[in-house]
Amino acid sequence: MVVIRLARMGTKHAPKYRITVADSRRYVTSKYIEVLGYYIPTPKGKDTKVVVNMEKYNSWVSKGAQPTDRVKHVVKMAQTPK
């Protein structure tokens, strides 16, 4: 089963997440199929909080990939205008 999930990157107390497409049987930060974007919960300076390639995201969802609840929330944040 293919899932769309967050993979934690960054350092202690400064998390950054990649939005990845991966096989559900693999470990969270191991091999993935494709990176769809990133999410920084506490951006500093000119960093963007959420970047998602919506074209690729919609393509994977239409193929049957299951996004996690947190990914759905992050994608919703990316779609709302600021």
DRENMI-557909 format. One record per residue: residue in three letters; x, z, y of N, C-alpha, C, O, CB in turn. Coordinates in steps of 0.1 Angstrom, whole numbers, padded with zeros to 4 digits. Atoms other than C-alpha are relative to their C-alpha. Glycine has a CB too. Example, Ala and Ser with C-alpha at 12.3 -4.5 7.8 and 13.67 -1.06 7.14 Angstrom:
+-----+-------+-------+-------+-------+-------+-------+-------+-------+-------+-------+-------+-------+-------+-------+-------+
: res :  n_xx :  n_zz :  n_yy : ca_xx : ca_zz : ca_yy :  c_xx :  c_zz :  c_yy :  o_xx :  o_zz :  o_yy : cb_xx : cb_zz : cb_yy :
+-----+-------+-------+-------+-------+-------+-------+-------+-------+-------+-------+-------+-------+-------+-------+-------+
: ALA :  0009 :  0000 : -0012 :  0123 :  0078 : -0045 :  0009 :  0000 :  0012 :  0019 :  0007 :  0012 : -0010 :  0012 :  0000 :
: SER : -0009 :  0000 : -0011 :  0137 :  0071 : -0011 : -0008 :  0008 :  0011 : -0003 :  0009 :  0022 :  0004 : -0014 :  0005 :
+-----+-------+-------+-------+-------+-------+-------+-------+-------+-------+-------+-------+-------+-------+-------+-------+
***
This chain:
+-----+-------+-------+-------+-------+-------+-------+-------+-------+-------+-------+-------+-------+-------+-------+-------+
: res :  n_xx :  n_zz :  n_yy : ca_xx : ca_zz : ca_yy :  c_xx :  c_zz :  c_yy :  o_xx :  o_zz :  o_yy : cb_xx : cb_zz : cb_yy :
+-----+-------+-------+-------+-------+-------+-------+-------+-------+-------+-------+-------+-------+-------+-------+-------+
: MET :  0008 :  0000 : -0012 :  0000 :  0000 :  0000 :  0009 :  0000 :  0012 :  0019 :  0007 :  0013 : -0010 :  0012 :  0000 :
: VAL : -0008 :  0001 : -0012 :  0013 : -0009 :  0034 : -0006 :  0009 :  0011 : -0019 :  0008 :  0013 :  0001 : -0015 :  0005 :
: VAL :  0005 : -0008 : -0010 :  0010 :  0016 :  0062 :  0007 : -0002 :  0013 :  0019 : -0007 :  0013 :  0001 :  0015 : -0004 :
: ILE : -0006 :  0000 : -0014 :  0017 :  0017 :  0100 :  0001 :  0015 :  0004 : -0008 :  0022 :  0005 : -0008 : -0009 :  0010 :
: ARG : -0002 : -0014 : -0003 :  0033 :  0050 :  0109 :  0012 :  0002 :  0010 :  0019 : -0007 :  0013 :  0003 :  0008 : -0013 :
: LEU : -0011 : -0004 : -0009 :  0057 :  0068 :  0132 :  0012 :  0005 : -0007 :  0011 :  0012 : -0017 : -0005 :  0011 :  0011 :
: ALA : -0012 : -0005 :  0006 :  0093 :  0073 :  0123 :  0008 :  0007 :  0011 :  0011 :  0001 :  0021 :  0009 : -0012 : -0006 :
: ARG : -0007 : -0008 : -0011 :  0111 :  0100 :  0143 :  0014 : -0004 :  0001 :  0022 : -0005 : -0008 : -0001 :  0015 : -0003 :
: MET : -0014 :  0003 : -0003 :  0143 :  0091 :  0160 :  0004 :  0010 :  0011 : -0003 :  0020 :  0013 :  0002 : -0015 :  0005 :
: GLY : -0004 : -0009 : -0011 :  0162 :  0108 :  0189 :  0007 :  0013 : -0005 :  0012 :  0013 : -0016 : -0013 :  0004 :  0008 :
: THR : -0007 : -0013 :  0003 :  0177 :  0143 :  0190 : -0009 :  0012 :  0000 : -0021 :  0010 :  0002 :  0011 :  0002 :  0011 :
: LYS :  0008 : -0013 :  0000 :  0166 :  0179 :  0188 : -0006 :  0002 :  0014 :  0001 : -0001 :  0024 :  0009 :  0012 : -0004 :
: HIS :  0007 : -0003 : -0012 :  0141 :  0187 :  0215 : -0002 : -0012 :  0009 : -0007 : -0011 :  0021 :  0007 :  0011 :  0008 :
: ALA :  0002 :  0012 : -0008 :  0140 :  0151 :  0227 : -0004 : -0011 : -0010 :  0003 : -0021 : -0012 :  0013 : -0005 :  0008 :
: PRO :  0004 :  0010 :  0010 :  0120 :  0131 :  0201 : -0004 : -0013 :  0006 : -0009 : -0014 :  0017 : -0012 :  0006 : -0008 :
: LYS :  0005 :  0014 : -0003 :  0114 :  0094 :  0202 : -0005 : -0005 : -0014 :  0001 : -0002 : -0024 :  0012 : -0009 :  0006 :
: TYR :  0006 :  0005 :  0012 :  0093 :  0076 :  0176 :  0000 : -0016 :  0000 : -0004 : -0022 :  0010 : -0014 :  0005 : -0002 :
: ARG :  0003 :  0014 :  0002 :  0093 :  0040 :  0163 : -0013 : -0001 : -0007 : -0016 :  0006 : -0016 :  0012 : -0007 : -0008 :
: ILE :  0013 :  0003 :  0007 :  0060 :  0025 :  0153 :  0004 : -0011 : -0011 :  0007 : -0022 : -0007 : -0011 : -0005 :  0010 :
: THR : -0005 :  0009 :  0011 :  0069 :  0009 :  0119 : -0011 : -0003 : -0010 : -0021 :  0004 : -0012 :  0012 :  0007 : -0007 :
: VAL :  0008 :  0004 :  0012 :  0052 : -0010 :  0091 :  0009 :  0002 : -0012 :  0020 : -0003 : -0013 : -0005 : -0015 :  0002 :
: ALA : -0008 : -0003 :  0012 :  0064 :  0003 :  0057 : -0009 :  0001 : -0012 : -0021 :  0002 : -0011 :  0008 :  0013 :  0003 :
: ASP :  0007 : -0003 :  0013 :  0055 :  0007 :  0021 : -0003 :  0015 :  0000 :  0006 :  0023 :  0003 :  0009 : -0004 : -0012 :
: SER :  0004 : -0014 :  0000 :  0036 :  0040 :  0017 :  0009 :  0009 : -0009 :  0009 :  0021 : -0008 : -0014 :  0002 : -0003 :
: ARG : -0008 : -0008 :  0010 :  0059 :  0051 : -0012 :  0014 :  0003 :  0005 :  0021 :  0011 : -0001 :  0001 : -0008 : -0013 :
: ARG : -0013 : -0002 : -0005 :  0090 :  0050 :  0009 :  0000 :  0012 :  0009 : -0010 :  0016 :  0015 :  0005 : -0012 :  0008 :
: TYR : -0002 : -0011 : -0009 :  0104 :  0079 :  0029 : -0002 : -0004 :  0014 :  0000 : -0016 :  0017 :  0014 :  0007 : -0002 :
: VAL :  0004 :  0003 : -0013 :  0093 :  0080 :  0065 :  0011 : -0008 :  0008 :  0008 : -0018 :  0015 : -0004 :  0012 :  0008 :
: THR : -0010 :  0006 : -0008 :  0127 :  0071 :  0081 :  0009 : -0010 : -0008 :  0019 : -0015 : -0003 :  0009 :  0010 :  0006 :
: SER : -0008 :  0010 :  0008 :  0140 :  0048 :  0053 : -0004 : -0014 :  0003 : -0009 : -0016 :  0014 : -0002 :  0003 : -0016 :
: LYS :  0002 :  0014 : -0003 :  0136 :  0011 :  0050 : -0014 : -0003 :  0004 : -0024 :  0003 : -0001 :  0003 : -0009 : -0012 :
: TYR :  0013 :  0004 : -0004 :  0107 : -0005 :  0068 : -0001 : -0015 :  0000 :  0009 : -0022 : -0001 : -0003 :  0006 :  0014 :
: ILE :  0002 :  0014 :  0000 :  0092 : -0039 :  0070 :  0002 : -0006 :  0014 :  0009 : -0016 :  0015 : -0014 : -0004 : -0005 :
: GLU : -0001 :  0005 : -0014 :  0089 : -0043 :  0108 : -0002 :  0011 :  0009 : -0009 :  0021 :  0007 : -0010 : -0012 :  0002 :
: VAL :  0002 : -0010 : -0011 :  0091 : -0023 :  0140 : -0010 : -0007 :  0010 : -0008 : -0018 :  0014 :  0014 :  0004 :  0007 :
: LEU :  0010 :  0005 : -0009 :  0060 : -0028 :  0162 :  0002 :  0005 :  0014 : -0004 : -0001 :  0023 : -0014 :  0003 : -0005 :
: GLY : -0002 : -0005 : -0014 :  0071 : -0007 :  0192 :  0006 :  0014 : -0001 :  0011 :  0018 : -0011 : -0013 :  0000 :  0007 :
: TYR : -0005 : -0014 :  0000 :  0080 :  0028 :  0202 : -0009 :  0009 :  0009 : -0017 :  0004 :  0016 :  0015 :  0001 :  0005 :
: TYR :  0008 : -0010 : -0007 :  0065 :  0060 :  0216 :  0010 :  0012 :  0004 :  0017 :  0017 : -0005 : -0011 :  0005 : -0009 :
: ILE : -0008 : -0011 : -0005 :  0083 :  0086 :  0238 : -0009 :  0010 :  0006 : -0015 :  0008 :  0017 :  0011 : -0005 :  0011 :
: PRO :  0010 : -0010 : -0005 :  0062 :  0118 :  0242 :  0004 :  0005 :  0014 : -0005 :  0008 :  0022 : -0001 :  0011 : -0009 :
: THR : -0004 : -0005 : -0013 :  0083 :  0130 :  0272 :  0010 : -0009 :  0006 :  0022 : -0007 :  0006 :  0006 :  0015 : -0001 :
: PRO : -0009 :  0010 : -0005 :  0097 :  0100 :  0290 :  0008 :  0006 :  0013 :  0002 :  0014 :  0020 : -0007 : -0013 :  0004 :
: LYS : -0008 : -0004 : -0012 :  0125 :  0106 :  0316 :  0004 : -0012 :  0008 :  0007 : -0022 :  0002 :  0012 :  0009 : -0005 :
: GLY : -0004 :  0011 : -0008 :  0133 :  0084 :  0345 : -0009 : -0011 :  0000 : -0021 : -0010 :  0001 :  0014 : -0004 : -0003 :
: LYS :  0008 :  0012 :  0001 :  0122 :  0049 :  0341 : -0005 : -0004 : -0013 : -0010 : -0015 : -0016 :  0008 : -0012 :  0006 :
: ASP :  0005 :  0003 :  0014 :  0114 :  0051 :  0304 : -0015 : -0002 :  0000 : -0022 :  0005 :  0007 :  0004 :  0012 : -0009 :
: THR :  0014 :  0002 :  0002 :  0080 :  0038 :  0293 : -0005 :  0009 : -0011 :  0002 :  0010 : -0021 : -0003 : -0015 : -0002 :
: LYS :  0005 : -0009 :  0010 :  0059 :  0062 :  0273 : -0004 : -0007 : -0013 :  0000 : -0002 : -0024 : -0012 :  0008 :  0005 :
: VAL :  0004 :  0007 :  0012 :  0044 :  0037 :  0249 :  0002 : -0015 :  0002 : -0002 : -0021 :  0012 : -0015 :  0003 : -0003 :
: VAL : -0002 :  0015 :  0001 :  0054 :  0001 :  0240 : -0005 : -0005 : -0013 :  0002 : -0001 : -0023 :  0014 : -0005 :  0004 :
: VAL :  0005 :  0005 :  0013 :  0034 : -0017 :  0213 : -0002 : -0015 :  0001 : -0008 : -0020 :  0011 : -0013 :  0007 : -0004 :
: ASN :  0003 :  0015 :  0000 :  0034 : -0054 :  0204 : -0014 : -0001 : -0007 : -0015 : -0001 : -0019 :  0011 : -0007 : -0009 :
: MET :  0014 :  0000 :  0005 : -0004 : -0057 :  0200 : -0003 : -0012 : -0009 : -0011 : -0011 : -0018 : -0009 :  0000 :  0012 :
: GLU :  0002 :  0012 :  0008 : -0002 : -0092 :  0186 :  0004 :  0003 : -0015 : -0003 :  0000 : -0024 :  0008 : -0012 :  0005 :
: LYS : -0005 : -0003 :  0013 :  0019 : -0080 :  0156 : -0009 :  0012 : -0006 : -0012 :  0011 : -0018 :  0015 :  0005 :  0001 :
: TYR :  0009 : -0011 :  0005 : -0002 : -0047 :  0153 : -0013 : -0006 : -0006 : -0017 : -0002 : -0017 : -0002 :  0010 :  0011 :
: ASN :  0013 :  0005 :  0005 : -0035 : -0066 :  0150 :  0002 : -0009 : -0012 : -0007 : -0010 : -0021 : -0006 : -0008 :  0012 :
: SER : -0003 :  0008 :  0012 : -0019 : -0091 :  0126 :  0001 :  0008 : -0013 : -0004 :  0005 : -0023 :  0013 : -0008 :  0002 :
: TRP : -0002 : -0009 :  0012 : -0008 : -0063 :  0102 : -0013 :  0007 : -0004 : -0016 :  0009 : -0016 :  0011 :  0010 :  0003 :
: VAL :  0013 : -0007 :  0003 : -0042 : -0045 :  0105 : -0009 : -0010 : -0007 : -0016 : -0006 : -0016 : -0006 :  0006 :  0013 :
: SER :  0009 :  0010 :  0007 : -0060 : -0078 :  0096 :  0005 : -0003 : -0014 : -0003 : -0007 : -0022 :  0000 : -0012 :  0009 :
: LYS : -0005 :  0002 :  0013 : -0037 : -0081 :  0066 : -0003 :  0012 : -0010 : -0001 :  0011 : -0022 :  0015 : -0003 :  0000 :
: GLY :  0003 : -0011 :  0008 : -0048 : -0047 :  0054 :  0009 :  0012 :  0001 :  0007 :  0022 : -0006 :  0000 : -0004 : -0014 :
: ALA : -0009 : -0012 : -0002 : -0021 : -0023 :  0067 : -0009 :  0011 :  0006 : -0017 :  0009 :  0014 :  0012 : -0004 :  0009 :
: GLN :  0008 : -0011 : -0004 : -0035 :  0012 :  0072 :  0008 :  0008 :  0011 :  0018 :  0014 :  0007 : -0004 :  0009 : -0012 :
: PRO : -0007 : -0008 : -0009 : -0025 :  0029 :  0105 : -0004 :  0015 : -0002 : -0015 :  0018 : -0005 : -0003 : -0005 :  0015 :
: THR :  0003 : -0014 :  0001 : -0022 :  0067 :  0105 : -0008 :  0004 :  0012 : -0010 : -0004 :  0022 :  0013 :  0008 : -0001 :
: ASP :  0008 : -0005 : -0011 : -0044 :  0088 :  0128 :  0008 :  0000 :  0013 :  0003 : -0003 :  0024 : -0006 :  0013 : -0003 :
: ARG : -0009 : -0001 : -0012 : -0015 :  0094 :  0152 :  0003 : -0013 :  0006 :  0004 : -0015 :  0018 :  0013 :  0008 : -0004 :
: VAL : -0002 :  0014 : -0005 : -0007 :  0057 :  0154 : -0012 : -0005 :  0007 : -0010 : -0012 :  0017 :  0005 : -0009 : -0012 :
: LYS :  0012 :  0004 : -0007 : -0043 :  0050 :  0163 : -0001 :  0005 :  0014 : -0005 : -0001 :  0023 : -0012 :  0003 : -0008 :
: HIS :  0001 : -0007 : -0013 : -0041 :  0075 :  0191 :  0011 : -0006 :  0009 :  0008 : -0008 :  0021 :  0003 :  0015 : -0002 :
: VAL : -0010 :  0006 : -0008 : -0008 :  0060 :  0204 : -0004 : -0014 :  0004 : -0001 : -0017 :  0016 :  0014 :  0000 : -0008 :
: VAL :  0005 :  0013 : -0003 : -0022 :  0025 :  0203 : -0011 :  0000 :  0011 : -0011 : -0008 :  0020 : -0004 : -0008 : -0012 :
: LYS :  0010 : -0001 : -0010 : -0052 :  0036 :  0222 :  0006 :  0004 :  0014 :  0001 : -0001 :  0024 : -0010 :  0011 : -0004 :
: MET : -0007 : -0004 : -0012 : -0029 :  0052 :  0248 :  0007 : -0013 :  0007 :  0007 : -0014 :  0019 :  0011 :  0010 : -0002 :
: ALA : -0007 :  0012 : -0005 : -0010 :  0018 :  0251 : -0010 : -0009 :  0006 : -0007 : -0017 :  0015 :  0007 : -0007 : -0011 :
: GLN :  0010 :  0010 : -0005 : -0043 : -0001 :  0257 : -0006 :  0004 :  0013 : -0011 : -0004 :  0020 : -0010 : -0002 : -0011 :
: THR :  0007 : -0005 : -0012 : -0056 :  0021 :  0285 :  0008 : -0003 :  0012 :  0020 :  0000 :  0012 : -0003 :  0015 : -0001 :
: PRO : -0007 :  0003 : -0012 : -0046 :  0010 :  0320 :  0004 :  0013 :  0007 : -0004 :  0023 :  0006 : -0007 : -0010 :  0009 :
: LYS : -0004 : -0012 : -0007 : -0027 :  0035 :  0341 : -0004 :  0000 :  0015 : -0002 :  0010 :  0022 :  0015 :  0001 :  0000 :
+-----+-------+-------+-------+-------+-------+-------+-------+-------+-------+-------+-------+-------+-------+-------+-------+
***
